[in-house]
Every structure is written in structure tokens, then in C-alpha cells.
Amino acid sequence: MGEHSKPAGTRPRLRGWRHPAVLSVAGLSVASGFAQFAVTASLGDVAAAFGEVREGASVAARAGLSGTTLGVGLSIVRLASILSLPLAGLADAMGRRRVVLGACAGGLALTAAAALSPGWVWFVLIAALGRPLLSTTNAVAGVVAAEETPSRDRAKAIALVAAGYGVGAGVFVVARWAVGGILGFRGMFALALPALAVVPLLGRRLDEPDRFTRLRPSLRSAARGALPVLGPLRGHLRARLGLLGGLTVAIALVTGPINTYLFIYGENVLGMSIGALAVLVAAAGPAGLAGLVVGRWTADRLGRRVSAGLAQVAVAVAGMLTYVGSPATVVGGYLTSVLFASAYTPAYGALSVELFPTSVRSTAAGWLTAAGVVGASAGILLFGVLAEALGDFARAAAAVALPVAAASVLFARLPETRGQELEQSAPEGEPPVNP
């Protein structure tokens, strides 16, 4: 692992999207997906354990806890991911490898600790402590995948990392279906411990990206006396970050509720079985893979902006379909949302790293993660409150999703970065994109 700067003008060492370094951060994303999706997939079990499921028309009666209680708790967990901003920023000062490995290990340890929760409040607090570490893992893993690869492989590498997250989420759901009745939610959360043991093994194949190590001395010098977290807010980068952050908030307003309320809505409201939802999530695997392939292709052929904008509209429409009110629409809406959310990821992921220079790239990823947290938290809370107030999930979904579809036109105001490399001559240099 090199620590020395390279001569000015030299090109960084680049690797293909199947290089062990990229596969390693994809493996960390598998672990992160397993841990993060545990809260969502086990929500019905957790609500039933700490509440009281009974006959009745209200959301509280059917779910075990009221929509507002669930919404507030889950929003706290999501909102805690804002703390990933300073953590991701550390990767611009301390190195990508150290931060991504430490964050993943800490997040998995706290996920396992959630198994000991004596009540709903404790569960929320412990999950909230682990969430920023897992979000940091996702943010920095994407940066590593982007910095290790040339432009032609970048969308593929980002898609691979996203696929890893989806695999981890799917593994948890299938495991819950297979042994969840035996282990309970506590035993399922304890499964994070075996995943924790794999982190050091993945770390052996993970080096610092050459794009980062060649600039490390000047990055440290530039960081003295400054607040690294403010780096992406300087100059022309501020407008890019603000616009991209607003779009990140928008799509998270839909994806947050879709993914979070799926299980409790399907099981406790529509009466779908755990097995049926496990099959649905298993089917989402091929749908997500297909979406990543399509999204990678469109990002490289049509451009980052067009691909991301069209996918955002499709995700919003699918979100409304999911909560129309029948098992069939849950299946169709969820699979469609997975397909297009996966198609969104390569284009958005490539655009979000290509818009910023190496000196602030990880910090910018932290800001965008925080924006996604704000959007998801607001969406979860708003959806829960509206569902309880209106007594209807379908109208709540429409109220949240329609503005998100309209906001997709804002992608046209960002510069197109397809085909651009990430090199810069100095930490304060201009990012190599169209003005």
C-alpha cells in the first residue's frame, strides 16, 4: 500500500471492475446490506415483540405499534445516518481503506448488539448508533470502486457494489424466512457476528486507490486549519452539491417508505405470509440485477443525467403502485421499484463521484448520504403520519411520490460527465467535467 505521492502529470494505476480491490468493497457492501436491511425486514417481528398485535381497523391494531410510533422510531434510525458525513469526510484525510473497514466492523457489531434490546426505545437507539457506520461503509465503498476504475468500467464497478448491498439484504430476508421463526428477531440480528468475522479477510485484498495516495501529502497540507467537511461547499462545487443533494432527497422520499413499510404492510395489513414476502425479495434479486445491467448500459450510452432522471420517474410511479391495496400490486410495484432503483444507481453513482475532485470526493459522498438520510427520514415519517391520518396507504403513497417524479427534470441542470476521468493536478483543482 503506497503512501508516496506520484510525480505530477503521471497517470494513476487503474484496475478493471473485477479486480480484487473492487470485489472487496463489494463484499463489504454485502455485509452492510445485511445489517441495514435487518431493521426493515424484521420490523413486523420487532413491532409485535414490543407492542400488541390485535384485531381492529387501525394501523396500530394490525401492526402492533402505531404508524406514528413506527414512523418516529424509524426516522430516528434513518436520521442518525447524517453522522456519516463527518465519518465519510475522514476518508479524505485518513484514507479510504481504514475508514471503510472500521465503519463496516463497527456497524456490524452494533447490529448484533441490537439483539439485546429490552424494548422499542432501546432498539431504536442501538440501531441509530450503528446506522451512520453502515452508511459510511456504503458511501466510501462507492468512492473506492470509482477511484480504482477507468471511465469505461466505472458504472460497472458501482453497479457491482450496489449489487453487493442487494445480495446482503436478500440473504437476511431469506434467512429470516428459513430460520427466523426459530431464532426470533434477536437471533437474526446476532447473525451479524459471523459477517463481522469476514471483514478482516476482505481487508487483506483492499489497498488505497492510487488516485488518493498520489495526492495524500498535498491533501493533508490543504486540510490544516480547515474544516474538511466544508470542502464540497467551496466555489462552483457548492451549486453542484446543492442540486445533486436536492435530487437525492427527492428520490429518497419514495424509496425510504417503499422499502421500510413493505414488510409490515404486507404481513400485518394485507395478511401476506413471511414465506410469500421472502419469495418476493428473492425475486427482487434478478430484478435488481437486470436493473443494474440496464442502468450501467444506459449510463454509458445515453449519459448519466438522462438515465438517472428517467429511472427516478419510474421509481416514483412504482412506489404508488406498491401500496394500492392488494398482494398483486405489492408484488408488481415492489419488483418494478427494485428494477428502476437499481437502474438509477450506476448513473447516479457515477455522476456523483465524477462531479467532484479527489480532495473532497469522499466528503461529497458523505454530504449526499446525509441528503438521502434527510429524504428517507422525512418520507418515512410523512408516510407513516399520512397513512394513519388518512387510514389509507395508497393515498399516502401518491402524496409522497408525485412531487418526486416531477423533480427529475432538475437533472438537466447538472453537467454531463460520461467519459470523463477523475484526475486532477492539485487538491484545489477544477473537477474534469464540462462547466
TORKOL-542444 format. One line per field, with one value per residue: residue in one letter; x, y, z of N, C-alpha, C in turn. Coordinates in steps of 0.1 Angstrom, whole numbers. Atoms other than C-alpha are relative to their C-alpha. Example, Ala and Ser with C-alpha at 12.3 -4.5 7.8 and 13.67 -1.06 7.14 Angstrom:
2
res: c(a,s)
n_c1: c(9,-9)
n_c2: c(-12,-11)
n_c3: c(0,0)
ca_c1: c(123,137)
ca_c2: c(-45,-11)
ca_c3: c(78,71)
c_c1: c(9,-8)
c_c2: c(12,11)
c_c3: c(0,8)
! end
This chain:
435
res: c(m,g,e,h,s,k,p,a,g,t,r,p,r,l,r,g,w,r,h,p,a,v,l,s,v,a,g,l,s,v,a,s,g,f,a,q,f,a,v,t,a,s,l,g,d,v,a,a,a,f,g,e,v,r,e,g,a,s,v,a,a,r,a,g,l,s,g,t,t,l,g,v,g,l,s,i,v,r,l,a,s,i,l,s,l,p,l,a,g,l,a,d,a,m,g,r,r,r,v,v,l,g,a,c,a,g,g,l,a,l,t,a,a,a,a,l,s,p,g,w,v,w,f,v,l,i,a,a,l,g,r,p,l,l,s,t,t,n,a,v,a,g,v,v,a,a,e,e,t,p,s,r,d,r,a,k,a,i,a,l,v,a,a,g,y,g,v,g,a,g,v,f,v,v,a,r,w,a,v,g,g,i,l,g,f,r,g,m,f,a,l,a,l,p,a,l,a,v,v,p,l,l,g,r,r,l,d,e,p,d,r,f,t,r,l,r,p,s,l,r,s,a,a,r,g,a,l,p,v,l,g,p,l,r,g,h,l,r,a,r,l,g,l,l,g,g,l,t,v,a,i,a,l,v,t,g,p,i,n,t,y,l,f,i,y,g,e,n,v,l,g,m,s,i,g,a,l,a,v,l,v,a,a,a,g,p,a,g,l,a,g,l,v,v,g,r,w,t,a,d,r,l,g,r,r,v,s,a,g,l,a,q,v,a,v,a,v,a,g,m,l,t,y,v,g,s,p,a,t,v,v,g,g,y,l,t,s,v,l,f,a,s,a,y,t,p,a,y,g,a,l,s,v,e,l,f,p,t,s,v,r,s,t,a,a,g,w,l,t,a,a,g,v,v,g,a,s,a,g,i,l,l,f,g,v,l,a,e,a,l,g,d,f,a,r,a,a,a,a,v,a,l,p,v,a,a,a,s,v,l,f,a,r,l,p,e,t,r,g,q,e,l,e,q,s,a,p,e,g,e,p,p,v,n,p)
n_c1: c(8,-9,3,-8,6,-6,-4,10,3,1,14,2,2,15,3,13,11,0,-12,2,3,14,7,-1,10,13,2,4,13,9,2,7,14,5,2,9,13,6,10,12,6,5,9,12,-4,-4,12,8,-7,1,13,11,8,14,10,4,-2,-11,-13,-6,5,-5,-15,-6,-3,7,-8,-9,-11,-9,-6,-9,-11,-7,-6,-12,-10,-5,-6,-14,-10,-6,-13,-9,-7,-14,-8,-5,-11,-12,-6,-8,-12,-7,-1,12,0,1,14,10,-1,4,14,7,-1,8,14,5,0,11,12,1,4,15,7,1,9,11,12,0,-8,-14,-2,-2,-13,-11,0,-4,-14,-7,3,-9,-11,4,2,-14,-5,5,-5,-14,-1,3,-11,-11,3,-1,-14,-8,3,1,14,8,3,5,14,1,-5,10,11,-4,1,15,5,-4,10,13,-2,1,13,8,-4,6,14,1,-4,11,11,-4,-2,5,10,-8,-10,6,-7,-13,-9,-3,-9,-13,-7,-10,-13,-8,-4,-11,-12,-5,-5,-14,-4,2,-9,-13,0,5,-11,4,0,-12,5,0,-14,-9,3,2,-7,5,13,-2,-4,11,10,-3,6,12,10,1,14,4,-6,9,8,-8,1,10,5,12,12,1,3,13,10,0,5,14,6,-2,12,12,2,0,14,8,-6,0,12,3,-8,2,13,4,2,11,12,4,4,9,11,6,0,-9,-9,-15,-5,3,-9,-14,0,0,-13,-9,2,-6,-15,-2,5,-10,-12,4,-1,-14,-5,7,-4,-14,0,6,-9,-11,4,9,-6,4,12,12,3,4,12,10,2,7,14,5,0,11,13,0,3,14,7,-2,9,14,9,2,-12,-5,-7,-13,-10,-3,-6,-13,-10,-3,-8,-14,-6,-4,-9,-13,-4,-4,-12,-12,0,-1,-13,-11,2,-3,-14,-7,2,-9,-14,-5,-2,12,9,6,8,12,8,6,11,11,5,8,12,9,6,11,12,6,6,12,10,5,8,12,8,7,10,11,7,8,11,9,5,-2,-14,-1,0,-13,-11,1,-4,-14,-7,2,-10,-14,0,-1,-13,-10,-4,-12,-13,-4,-8,-13,-8,-1,-14,-3,-13,-10,-9,1,-13,-1,-15,-2,13,9,3,14,3,-1,13,5,4)
n_c2: c(-12,-12,-12,-11,-7,3,-12,-7,4,15,5,10,14,3,15,4,0,13,1,3,-12,-3,11,-1,-10,6,9,-8,-4,12,0,-12,2,10,-6,-11,5,7,-8,-1,13,5,-10,6,8,-9,-7,10,3,-12,-5,9,2,4,-3,-14,-7,-10,5,4,13,10,1,2,-13,-10,-5,-11,5,6,-10,-8,8,3,-12,-2,9,-6,-13,1,2,-13,0,6,-11,-2,13,1,-10,5,8,-9,-4,11,10,7,14,0,-4,9,13,-3,-2,12,9,-6,1,14,2,-6,8,11,-5,-2,12,-1,-11,3,-7,-8,-12,4,5,-11,-7,8,0,-13,-1,7,-5,-8,8,8,-10,-4,12,-1,-12,1,12,-5,-9,9,6,-10,-5,11,4,-11,-4,10,10,-6,4,14,2,-5,9,12,-4,-1,14,6,-4,8,14,1,-1,12,11,-1,3,15,7,-3,10,14,3,-11,5,7,-9,-12,-12,-1,10,-4,-11,5,5,-10,4,7,-9,-9,7,0,-13,0,7,-9,-11,4,-2,-14,-10,-14,-4,-7,-14,-7,0,-9,-13,-1,-11,-13,0,-3,-14,-9,2,-6,-13,-1,10,8,2,-12,0,0,-12,-11,-3,5,13,-2,1,14,7,-4,5,15,4,-2,11,11,-1,3,14,6,-1,11,13,2,6,12,11,1,5,11,12,-2,-2,13,11,-4,-7,8,14,8,8,-3,8,-8,-12,5,3,-13,-6,8,-4,-14,2,-1,-13,-10,2,-5,-14,-5,2,-10,-13,-2,-2,-13,-10,-1,-3,-11,-10,2,-8,5,13,-2,-6,10,10,-6,0,14,4,-6,7,13,-2,-1,13,10,-2,-1,7,15,7,0,-13,0,7,-8,-13,1,4,-11,-10,5,-1,-13,-5,5,-7,-13,0,-2,-13,-10,3,-5,-15,-6,0,-7,-14,-6,4,11,-6,-1,9,8,-10,-2,12,-1,-9,6,10,-7,-4,12,3,-10,3,12,-2,-8,9,10,-6,-5,12,6,-9,-1,12,1,-11,3,14,6,-1,-4,-15,-5,2,-10,-13,-1,4,-8,-10,6,2,-13,-5,7,-9,-8,6,-7,-12,4,3,14,5,13,1,-8,7,-6,-7,-15,-3,-4,1,-11,-1,1,14,1,1,-11,-10)
n_c3: c(0,1,-7,6,11,13,7,7,14,1,0,-11,4,0,0,5,-10,-7,-8,-14,-8,3,-6,-15,-5,3,-11,-12,2,-4,-14,-3,4,-9,-13,1,3,-11,-7,9,2,-13,-6,-5,-12,-10,-4,-7,-13,-9,0,-2,13,-3,11,0,13,-1,3,-13,-3,9,0,-13,-5,8,11,-4,-8,10,8,-7,-3,12,5,-8,5,13,-1,-6,11,3,-6,9,7,-4,1,14,2,-5,11,7,-8,-6,10,3,-5,-14,-3,4,-8,-14,0,2,-12,-11,3,-2,-15,-6,5,-8,-14,0,-4,-14,-4,-9,4,13,0,0,14,9,-4,4,15,4,-1,11,13,7,3,12,11,3,8,14,7,3,9,14,4,3,13,10,1,5,14,10,3,7,-10,-13,-2,-3,-14,-9,1,-7,-14,-2,0,-13,-10,3,-4,-14,-4,4,-8,-13,1,2,-12,-9,4,-3,-14,-8,-10,-10,-7,-4,5,-7,6,13,-1,-5,12,5,-5,10,10,-6,1,14,4,1,12,11,-1,5,15,3,-1,2,14,4,2,-13,-6,7,-4,-14,-7,2,-7,-14,-1,3,-10,-12,-3,7,-3,12,3,8,13,12,0,5,15,8,-5,-8,8,4,-11,-4,9,-1,-13,0,8,-8,-9,7,2,-13,-6,4,-2,-14,-4,8,-6,-14,-4,9,-8,-9,8,6,-10,-11,6,10,-4,8,-8,1,11,12,1,3,15,7,-1,8,14,2,3,15,5,-3,9,13,-1,0,14,8,-4,4,14,3,-6,9,14,0,-9,-15,-4,5,-6,-13,-1,3,-11,-12,3,-1,-14,-7,4,-6,-15,-1,3,-11,-11,5,-9,2,2,14,3,-8,8,12,-3,-6,10,9,-7,-1,13,4,-10,4,12,-4,-8,8,5,-11,-7,9,0,-13,-3,11,-2,-11,0,-9,-13,-8,5,-11,-8,7,-2,-14,1,7,-9,-9,7,1,-13,-3,8,-4,-13,2,7,-10,-10,7,5,-12,-5,10,1,-12,0,11,-1,14,5,14,2,-6,10,11,-5,-2,12,12,1,3,15,6,-3,8,10,-5,5,12,-4,-4,11,4,-3,6,7,-7,-10,-13,-4,-2,-2,-13,-8,2,14,5,4,15,6,7,-9)
ca_c1: c(0,18,19,41,29,35,52,30,14,17,-15,-28,-28,-63,-79,-108,-142,-135,-102,-99,-100,-134,-146,-135,-156,-185,-181,-182,-214,-229,-223,-236,-268,-273,-271,-290,-319,-323,-342,-366,-371,-376,-399,-430,-413,-399,-432,-450,-424,-426,-462,-495,-510,-548,-579,-590,-591,-563,-527,-517,-540,-528,-491,-486,-474,-490,-479,-466,-446,-431,-425,-408,-386,-376,-370,-346,-327,-325,-317,-287,-270,-264,-234,-219,-210,-180,-171,-170,-150,-124,-117,-104,-79,-71,-76,-104,-93,-90,-124,-144,-131,-136,-170,-182,-169,-184,-218,-220,-210,-238,-263,-255,-259,-295,-304,-301,-327,-351,-377,-386,-368,-336,-339,-342,-312,-289,-299,-294,-258,-249,-266,-241,-213,-231,-240,-203,-194,-217,-205,-168,-172,-187,-158,-132,-149,-150,-114,-100,-115,-113,-144,-154,-155,-168,-205,-199,-179,-205,-232,-212,-210,-248,-254,-234,-258,-288,-273,-268,-303,-317,-296,-311,-347,-342,-325,-354,-379,-358,-349,-365,-393,-367,-342,-367,-356,-329,-313,-315,-297,-270,-262,-242,-214,-203,-204,-181,-156,-153,-143,-106,-104,-118,-94,-64,-73,-81,-54,-57,-68,-38,-58,-59,-23,-7,-23,-22,6,-9,-44,-30,-14,-45,-66,-46,-65,-96,-128,-127,-165,-168,-147,-175,-192,-165,-168,-186,-189,-215,-241,-234,-236,-268,-286,-275,-283,-318,-324,-310,-336,-363,-358,-352,-387,-401,-375,-374,-411,-413,-385,-393,-430,-431,-429,-452,-477,-476,-477,-496,-520,-526,-520,-493,-471,-434,-428,-445,-425,-393,-401,-408,-375,-357,-374,-362,-326,-329,-350,-323,-295,-314,-318,-281,-273,-298,-287,-250,-257,-279,-254,-226,-247,-274,-254,-256,-283,-309,-306,-309,-338,-359,-353,-364,-398,-402,-393,-419,-447,-437,-439,-475,-484,-469,-494,-526,-540,-536,-509,-507,-498,-473,-455,-457,-449,-420,-403,-407,-393,-363,-357,-357,-340,-312,-311,-308,-278,-250,-259,-264,-233,-210,-224,-220,-183,-174,-187,-161,-123,-103,-96,-133,-148,-154,-167,-191,-203,-209,-230,-251,-255,-268,-292,-305,-310,-330,-352,-357,-364,-389,-405,-408,-422,-446,-458,-465,-483,-504,-512,-525,-544,-559,-564,-551,-516,-524,-532,-502,-480,-494,-489,-453,-444,-459,-437,-406,-415,-418,-384,-365,-363,-336,-310,-309,-292,-262,-232,-229,-198,-200,-165,-147,-117,-112,-76,-68,-34,-39,-64,-78,-81,-112,-130,-126,-162,-180,-186)
ca_c2: c(0,31,62,83,109,103,128,155,145,107,87,67,30,18,-16,-34,-36,-73,-65,-79,-44,-37,-71,-65,-33,-51,-77,-50,-38,-73,-71,-36,-45,-75,-53,-23,-43,-62,-33,-31,-68,-75,-46,-67,-90,-61,-42,-74,-81,-46,-39,-57,-71,-74,-73,-38,-13,10,7,3,-27,-45,-37,-38,-2,30,44,75,55,34,64,84,55,46,82,85,55,69,104,91,83,121,114,95,129,136,99,98,130,113,91,122,128,94,72,52,17,25,42,18,-13,4,16,-17,-36,-11,-11,-49,-50,-26,-46,-76,-56,-47,-83,-74,-46,-47,-25,-4,27,8,-9,24,39,10,8,45,42,16,33,60,35,13,44,54,19,24,59,51,17,36,61,33,15,47,57,22,21,40,57,27,4,29,23,-14,-12,10,-14,-43,-25,-18,-55,-65,-44,-61,-95,-88,-76,-106,-130,-116,-119,-155,-164,-148,-170,-201,-198,-166,-185,-204,-176,-147,-111,-113,-144,-129,-97,-118,-132,-100,-116,-141,-113,-92,-120,-117,-80,-86,-111,-86,-60,-81,-75,-38,-12,26,38,51,83,90,80,101,132,124,147,177,167,167,201,216,202,220,248,240,221,192,188,222,213,205,238,259,277,262,229,243,246,211,197,216,205,168,168,181,153,128,140,137,101,91,104,75,47,52,44,17,-4,4,-3,-32,-60,-45,-35,-69,-91,-71,-52,-74,-107,-119,-147,-144,-171,-150,-119,-140,-152,-117,-104,-134,-125,-89,-103,-110,-78,-57,-74,-67,-31,-27,-41,-18,12,6,4,35,54,47,51,77,96,98,125,111,76,88,111,85,60,84,89,51,46,71,55,21,34,44,10,-9,5,4,-23,-59,-85,-84,-47,-52,-77,-57,-24,-36,-55,-26,-2,-25,-27,10,19,-4,12,45,35,32,65,85,68,76,112,118,109,124,158,163,162,136,160,162,132,111,142,149,113,119,150,131,103,128,142,107,103,135,125,90,101,127,102,75,99,116,83,69,100,103,66,68,102,91,55,46,37,43,80,85,69,92,123,115,101,125,155,132,123,160,168,145,174,190,165,186,214,193,188,155,135,104,95,118,106,116,131,165,182,195,192,226,219,220,187,175,180,203,237)
ca_c3: c(0,-12,8,-15,-39,-76,-99,-114,-147,-141,-146,-116,-117,-127,-124,-140,-123,-114,-96,-60,-46,-62,-52,-16,-12,-29,-2,25,9,12,49,51,32,55,86,73,59,91,107,77,72,109,115,118,143,163,164,175,202,217,210,208,175,177,156,145,117,129,118,155,159,129,132,169,172,158,125,142,167,139,118,145,155,120,111,141,128,93,105,125,92,89,112,83,68,91,91,53,54,74,43,26,54,68,38,22,34,71,72,52,72,106,97,85,115,140,122,123,160,169,147,167,200,189,196,233,232,261,244,213,225,232,198,181,200,193,156,154,166,140,111,104,104,78,57,58,45,15,7,9,-9,-39,-39,-38,-67,-87,-80,-88,-123,-156,-170,-192,-161,-135,-139,-138,-106,-89,-101,-86,-52,-54,-62,-31,-10,-26,-21,16,20,2,23,55,42,30,63,82,62,68,105,117,134,154,162,165,157,184,169,134,145,162,127,121,142,115,90,113,112,74,74,82,54,29,42,31,-6,-3,-10,-10,-45,-64,-72,-35,-24,-52,-37,0,11,-5,8,43,38,24,53,80,96,76,81,56,58,41,11,-14,-4,-19,-53,-81,-63,-40,-67,-79,-45,-37,-68,-66,-29,-36,-62,-37,-11,-37,-46,-10,-1,-21,-17,21,27,-1,15,51,52,27,53,79,52,35,66,92,69,39,56,33,47,56,30,3,11,12,-23,-33,-21,-37,-70,-64,-68,-106,-110,-93,-113,-145,-134,-127,-162,-178,-158,-165,-202,-203,-181,-206,-238,-230,-203,-165,-164,-187,-173,-137,-144,-162,-135,-108,-125,-128,-91,-80,-101,-88,-52,-57,-72,-43,-18,-40,-17,-29,-28,-66,-66,-38,-59,-91,-75,-54,-82,-105,-79,-74,-111,-117,-84,-95,-129,-112,-91,-118,-134,-102,-85,-115,-117,-80,-79,-113,-103,-75,-73,-54,-25,-15,-32,-1,18,-10,-8,29,21,-4,20,45,19,13,50,53,24,36,72,60,37,64,89,64,50,85,96,64,64,100,94,61,71,36,24,-13,-9,14,-13,-40,-19,-14,-49,-74,-65,-67,-103,-112,-96,-120,-146,-124,-137,-169,-149,-140,-163,-182,-170,-192,-205,-180,-159,-123,-124,-111,-108,-73,-44,-52,-89,-110,-115,-151,-162,-185,-169)
c_c1: c(9,-5,7,-8,7,3,-12,-1,-1,-15,-1,-1,-15,-2,-14,-10,0,13,-3,-4,-14,-9,-1,-10,-14,-4,-4,-15,-10,-3,-8,-15,-7,-5,-11,-14,-6,-11,-13,-7,-6,-10,-13,2,3,-12,-9,6,-2,-13,-11,-8,-14,-9,-4,3,12,13,6,-5,6,15,6,4,-6,9,9,11,10,7,10,13,9,7,13,12,6,7,14,10,6,15,10,8,14,8,5,11,13,8,8,13,8,2,-13,0,-3,-15,-10,0,-5,-14,-9,0,-8,-15,-5,0,-13,-13,-2,-5,-15,-8,-3,-10,-11,-14,2,10,15,4,3,14,12,2,5,15,8,-3,10,13,-2,-2,14,6,-5,6,14,3,-2,12,12,-2,2,15,10,-1,0,-15,-8,-4,-7,-14,-2,4,-10,-12,3,-1,-15,-6,4,-10,-13,1,-1,-14,-9,4,-7,-15,-2,3,-11,-12,4,1,-5,-10,7,8,-7,9,13,11,5,10,14,8,10,14,8,4,12,13,6,7,15,5,-1,11,14,2,-3,12,-7,-1,12,-3,1,15,9,-2,0,8,-6,-14,2,4,-11,-11,4,-7,-14,-10,-3,-14,-5,6,-9,-9,7,-2,-11,-6,-12,-13,-2,-5,-15,-11,-1,-5,-15,-7,2,-11,-12,-3,-1,-14,-9,7,0,-13,-3,7,-3,-13,-5,-4,-12,-13,-5,-5,-11,-13,-8,-1,8,10,14,6,-2,9,14,2,1,14,11,-2,5,15,2,-5,11,12,-3,0,14,6,-5,6,15,1,-5,10,12,-4,-8,6,-6,-13,-13,-4,-5,-14,-12,-3,-7,-15,-6,-1,-12,-14,-1,-4,-15,-7,2,-10,-15,-9,-2,14,6,8,12,11,4,7,14,10,3,9,14,7,5,9,14,6,5,14,13,1,2,14,11,-1,5,15,8,-1,10,14,4,1,-13,-10,-7,-9,-13,-9,-7,-12,-12,-6,-9,-13,-10,-7,-11,-12,-7,-7,-13,-10,-6,-10,-13,-9,-7,-11,-12,-8,-9,-12,-10,-6,2,14,1,0,12,11,-1,4,15,7,-2,10,14,1,3,15,11,5,13,13,5,9,14,9,1,15,4,14,11,8,0,13,-2,15,3,-13,-10,-4,-14,-3,-1,-13,-3,-5,-15)
c_c2: c(12,12,12,6,-3,14,7,-5,-15,-4,-10,-14,-3,-15,-2,-1,-14,-2,-3,12,4,-11,0,11,-4,-10,7,5,-11,0,12,-1,-10,7,11,-5,-8,8,0,-14,-6,9,-5,-8,9,7,-10,-3,11,6,-10,-1,-5,3,15,6,9,-7,-6,-14,-11,-2,-3,13,10,4,11,-5,-7,10,8,-8,-3,12,3,-9,5,13,-1,-2,14,0,-7,11,3,-13,-2,10,-4,-8,9,5,-12,-12,-8,-14,0,3,-10,-13,3,2,-12,-9,6,-1,-14,-4,6,-7,-12,4,3,-12,0,10,-4,6,8,12,-4,-5,11,7,-8,-1,13,2,-7,5,9,-7,-8,9,4,-11,1,11,-2,-12,5,8,-9,-7,9,4,-11,-3,11,2,-12,-11,6,-3,-14,-3,5,-9,-13,3,0,-14,-7,4,-8,-14,-2,1,-12,-12,1,-4,-15,-7,2,-10,-14,-3,11,-4,-7,10,13,12,1,-9,5,12,-5,-6,10,-4,-8,9,9,-8,0,13,0,-7,8,11,-4,3,14,9,14,2,9,15,8,1,10,15,2,10,14,1,4,15,9,-1,8,14,1,-11,-9,-2,11,0,0,12,12,2,-6,-14,1,-2,-14,-9,2,-7,-16,-4,1,-12,-13,0,-5,-15,-8,1,-11,-13,-3,-7,-14,-12,-2,-7,-12,-12,2,2,-14,-10,5,7,-8,-15,-9,-8,4,-7,8,12,-4,-3,12,7,-9,3,14,-1,1,14,11,-2,5,15,6,-1,11,14,2,3,14,11,2,4,13,12,-2,7,-6,-14,2,7,-9,-10,6,1,-14,-5,6,-6,-14,1,1,-13,-10,1,2,-8,-14,-6,1,13,2,-6,8,13,-1,-5,10,11,-5,1,14,7,-5,6,14,1,2,14,11,-2,6,16,6,0,8,15,7,-5,-9,6,1,-11,-8,9,3,-12,0,10,-6,-11,7,5,-11,-3,10,-3,-13,1,8,-8,-10,7,5,-11,-6,9,1,-13,-2,11,-3,-14,-8,1,5,15,6,-2,10,13,2,-2,10,12,-5,-2,13,6,-5,10,8,-6,7,12,-4,-3,-15,-4,-13,1,8,-8,9,8,15,2,4,-1,11,1,-2,-14,0,-3,13,11,2)
c_c3: c(0,7,-6,-12,-13,-7,-8,-14,-2,1,12,-5,1,-2,-6,11,7,8,15,9,-1,6,15,5,-4,11,13,-2,2,15,5,-3,9,13,-1,-3,11,7,-8,0,13,7,6,13,12,6,8,14,10,1,2,-13,4,-11,1,-13,0,-4,13,3,-8,0,13,6,-10,-11,4,8,-9,-8,7,3,-12,-5,9,-5,-13,2,6,-10,-4,6,-9,-8,6,0,-14,-3,5,-11,-9,7,4,-10,-1,7,15,4,-3,8,14,1,-1,12,12,-3,2,15,6,-5,9,14,0,4,15,5,9,-4,-13,1,0,-14,-9,3,-5,-15,-5,1,-11,-14,-7,-4,-13,-12,-5,-9,-14,-7,-4,-10,-14,-5,-4,-14,-11,-3,-5,-15,-10,-3,-6,10,12,3,4,14,10,0,8,15,4,1,13,11,-1,4,16,6,-2,9,14,-1,-1,13,10,-3,5,15,9,11,12,8,5,-5,7,-6,-14,0,4,-12,-6,5,-10,-11,4,-2,-14,-4,0,-12,-13,0,-6,-15,-4,3,-1,-15,-3,-2,13,5,-8,5,16,7,-2,6,15,3,-1,12,13,2,-7,5,-12,-4,-9,-14,-12,0,-5,-15,-7,4,9,-7,-4,11,5,-9,0,13,0,-8,9,11,-7,-1,13,6,-4,4,15,5,-7,7,14,4,-7,9,10,-7,-5,10,9,-5,-10,3,-8,10,-1,-12,-13,-2,-2,-14,-8,0,-8,-15,-3,-4,-15,-5,2,-9,-14,-1,0,-14,-9,3,-3,-15,-4,5,-10,-14,-1,8,14,3,-5,6,15,1,-4,10,12,-2,2,14,7,-4,6,15,2,-2,11,11,-5,9,-2,0,-14,-2,9,-7,-12,3,6,-10,-10,6,1,-13,-4,10,-3,-12,3,6,-8,-5,11,7,-8,0,13,3,-11,1,9,-1,11,14,9,-4,10,9,-7,0,13,0,-7,8,10,-6,-2,13,3,-8,4,13,-2,-7,9,10,-6,-4,12,5,-9,0,12,-1,-11,1,-13,-4,-14,-1,6,-10,-12,4,0,-14,-11,-1,-3,-15,-7,1,-9,-11,4,-4,-12,4,5,-13,-3,2,-7,-8,7,10,13,4,2,3,14,8,-3,-15,-4,-3,-15,-6,-7,9,-1)
! end
